[in-house]
Amino acid sequence: MDSNCNLEDIIGYNFKDKKLLDEALTHKSCKKPYNNERLEFLGDAVLDLVVGEYLFRKFPDFHEGNLSKLRASIVNEKGFQKFAQELSLGSCIHISAAEENNNGRTKASICSNAFEAVMGAVYLDGGLKEVEKITIKLLEKVYPTIDLNSIFHDYKTILQEVTQAKNGVTPEYVLVKATGPDHKKEFEIMVKVSDKKLATAKGKSKKEAQQNAAKMALEILKRDENGSK
């Protein structure tokens, strides 16, 4: 961890139990008797609630479907990585030398998981209101405009429109594998068009993995199209 890390000053919260913060910042690669996976599990649930309530109050006229889309666009690895970057969290994480050499401090998975763990630690140490203060401040800074057009990107729908227009077919999503314990599954999904593999991507849910695969497929199709011009 960077000796100049001042995470408590950055988030505006001083831990009563410093061990909680230390645990939240300890990646499993350190091979210590503890790591941040349990706090990450808790933080994920707390952030789901905090962001859900924020959107519920901010958009009183939105139905459940739109609220779910917005929350899913924020409460995910990429969204939490943005929060982690805003806090310069990567410089504060305890990681092994091997992970350090593997650019671990900038990995989306490590940074987003650490953010969830820190919020889990804040919840245990100071309660839900403290998590709300930190999260909402970050939310409004990282997403100055919060609406469906600016945040939610339904890549599956866009890919389907593209493939139907070009090939007259719809994409097929195939589960390649699911790994990890029940509370922390990771899914790998392959997207195919006319039995041709386009892309493979991972996610914390099947839906997230499908969206990630569709996004990757769109990028590949765009690259191929530009290359053929």
Secondary structure, 3 states (H helix, E strand, C coil): CCCCCCHHHHHCCCCCCHHHHHHHCECHHHCCCCCCHHHHHHHHHHHHHHHHHHHHHHCCCCCHHHHHHHHHHHCCHHHHHHHHHHCCHHHHCECCHHHHHCCHHHCHHHHHHHHHHHHHHHHHHHCHHHHHHHHHHHHHHHCCCCCHHHHCCCHHHHHHHHHHHHHCCCCEEEEEEEECCHHHCEEEEEEEECCEEEEEEEECCHHHHHHHHHHHHHHHHHHHHHHHC
